[in-house]
Amino acid sequence: MRGTSEGHGPWDLVPKSTMTNASVAQRVKGVEGEVITLKYKGGEKKVVVFPQTRIVSFVPGDKRELEAGAKIFIAGARRLADGTLEARSIAVGRDGLAPPM
């Protein structure tokens, strides 16, 4: 998903949270943990990645994964005239995990 919504800014998950969508440019083992440099159009951020930090990776899925009880995340859905929602993509957790967004 390189290039998708790249940048750094506020996120509404919890108060004062942020989100960075970027490519990993550099990885350095540091005293406080792993430090990675994330580069995106217009800037870069250095981020300390602790052992409990969730790393999200996307892989192609199949609509069969959208079953009862599946944990999902949908961003930017639009309401159609008949009241249904249309989404360009849906993140589905696997193995009992929920998408962390």
Secondary structure per residue as TSV (DSSP state, phi and psi in degrees):
chain	resnum	aa	ss	phi	psi
A	1	M	-	360.0	20.9
A	2	R	T	-50.0	131.3
A	3	G	T	90.0	-9.4
A	4	T	T	-77.4	117.9
A	5	S	T	48.9	40.5
A	6	E	-	-63.7	143.8
A	7	G	E	142.4	-177.3
A	8	H	E	-133.5	134.1
A	9	G	E	-173.7	-177.3
A	10	P	E	-64.6	152.2
A	11	W	E	-135.5	143.3
A	12	D	S	-94.2	15.5
A	13	L	S	-63.7	-50.9
A	14	V	S	-140.0	159.1
A	15	P	T	-55.5	139.4
A	16	K	T	62.7	22.6
A	17	S	E	-90.3	158.6
A	18	T	E	-132.3	164.7
A	19	M	E	-135.7	140.0
A	20	T	E	-123.3	122.3
A	21	N	E	-108.9	114.2
A	22	A	-	-160.4	178.6
A	23	S	E	-105.6	142.2
A	24	V	E	-71.7	122.4
A	25	A	E	-100.4	-28.9
A	26	Q	E	-157.7	146.6
A	27	R	E	-128.9	126.0
A	28	V	E	-131.5	129.8
A	29	K	E	-79.4	122.0
A	30	G	E	-120.3	176.4
A	31	V	T	-64.7	-38.3
A	32	E	T	-87.2	2.2
A	33	G	E	131.1	-159.1
A	34	E	E	-83.7	132.6
A	35	V	E	-112.5	126.3
A	36	I	E	-119.5	147.1
A	37	T	E	-102.1	122.0
A	38	L	E	-104.7	127.3
A	39	K	E	-111.5	137.5
A	40	Y	E	-143.7	165.4
A	41	K	T	-56.6	118.5
A	42	G	T	93.6	2.6
A	43	G	E	173.0	-172.1
A	44	E	E	-154.9	157.9
A	45	K	E	-136.5	140.2
A	46	K	E	-96.7	130.3
A	47	V	E	-129.5	131.2
A	48	V	E	-86.1	126.8
A	49	V	E	-108.1	106.7
A	50	F	-	-82.3	162.8
A	51	P	T	-56.2	-30.7
A	52	Q	T	-88.4	-0.2
A	53	T	-	-67.4	133.7
A	54	R	-	-86.2	127.3
A	55	I	-	-107.2	128.2
A	56	V	-	-103.5	131.8
A	57	S	-	-129.6	135.4
A	58	F	-	-105.5	138.2
A	59	V	-	-132.1	153.6
A	60	P	-	-59.1	143.3
A	61	G	-	-123.0	-167.7
A	62	D	-	-138.8	145.5
A	63	K	G	-62.4	-16.0
A	64	R	G	-65.4	-18.2
A	65	E	G	-72.9	-14.9
A	66	L	-	-84.3	76.3
A	67	E	-	-116.1	164.8
A	68	A	T	-53.8	131.2
A	69	G	T	91.7	-11.1
A	70	A	-	-65.7	139.0
A	71	K	-	-90.5	124.7
A	72	I	E	-129.4	163.7
A	73	F	E	-138.2	127.1
A	74	I	-	-125.4	124.8
A	75	A	-	-116.1	140.2
A	76	G	S	70.4	27.1
A	77	A	-	-68.4	147.7
A	78	R	E	-119.0	143.9
A	79	R	E	-83.8	128.9
A	80	L	-	-87.9	169.4
A	81	A	T	-57.1	-32.1
A	82	D	T	-85.7	4.1
A	83	G	S	93.2	-10.1
A	84	T	-	-77.8	164.0
A	85	L	E	-106.0	146.4
A	86	E	E	-122.1	129.5
A	87	A	-	-127.1	141.1
A	88	R	S	-76.7	-28.2
A	89	S	-	-153.4	156.0
A	90	I	-	-135.9	128.5
A	91	A	E	-91.3	127.5
A	92	V	E	-119.4	127.9
A	93	G	-	-71.2	153.3
A	94	R	-	-123.7	156.2
A	95	D	T	55.5	37.8
A	96	G	T	82.7	-1.5
A	97	L	-	-91.1	149.6
A	98	A	-	-101.2	145.8
A	99	P	-	-56.5	132.0
A	100	P	-	-77.5	2.3
A	101	M	-	-73.0	360.0
